[in-house]
């Protein structure tokens, strides 16, 4: 007799879980900071974003404007059609610097009349570097410059205050 053997093959379809992944177009800047999120997730059909400031989105590739200075953690939850999830949390991903605010006061603003130096007191906020134009063709990058005018007149002084993110006022 001929012995017949039957071999049975079974194939099972396993649901492949999602892999949450994303990138951003920038991580630092001044408020208001606009950030574009690019979703690079695999095997996912829907998404839940949490932007670290109490706002959320279900868009695939959301854009977000951060209005307040601070550090923000971003979370993406990727969902598969089979109900599986994967979560990616990046702590302190977005750093929003406050906009600089230029400001100064003057001590001895009658200095040019008497030939005495004029002392400029820097009152700028949220800034790290400064550029001064004294209105007579001279400039300075000092924080609190002292300037002597060599001719009489009325001069318009301009202060440019800049922060580490390159934002200025």
Beta strands, then each sheet from edge to edge (+ up, - down):
strand 1: 22-24
strand 2: 28-30
strand 3: 33-39
strand 4: 46-50
strand 5: 56-57
strand 6: 63-66
strand 7: 70-79
strand 8: 85-97
strand 9: 104-107
strand 10: 118-122
strand 11: 129-133
strand 12: 139-140
strand 13: 146-147
strand 14: 158-162
sheet 1: 1+ 3- 6+
sheet 2: 2+ 8+ 7- 4+ 5-
sheet 3: 9+ 10- 13+
sheet 4: 12+ 11- 14+
end
